[in-house]
């Protein structure tokens, strides 16, 4: 799995860590659990 992820990241000109972050953020968004933006959390 890690090798596939590395190749995918390379195809999109990202580091493996950046690719993992992109995938995690997408999954969080799809689940309705994306992190609040910094400016949103500061105003409350």
N, C-alpha and C positions, 0 to 999 in steps of 0.2 A: 504494500500500500504506500509506503513512504517513497519508494522509487517512482511510482505513478504520480504522486503528488509533486515530487521534485521536477519531473518532466513537464507536467502541466504548468507549474510555476515558470519554468524556463521558457515555455511556449509563449507565455504572457509577459515575459520580461520582468518577472518578480522574483524575490527571494522565496525560499520555501516558507519561511516564517510569515512573510507578507501574504502568501497564498492561503495559508492556514487562517490568518486573520480575516481575509476577504470571505472565506467560506463560513467561518464562525459568525461574522456579522450578517451574512445573508441568511443563515439558519435562524439567528435571533430575530431578524426582521420578519421572516416568514412565520415564526411562532408568536409574534407580537410581544417580544421581550427585548427589543433593541435597547441599548443603553441610551440614557438621556444625553442630549448634547450639553456641553459645558455651559452655554449661555442659558439653557432652560433650567438647569439645576441651580444656578446661582440666583435666579430671580425669585425663587421660592423660599 
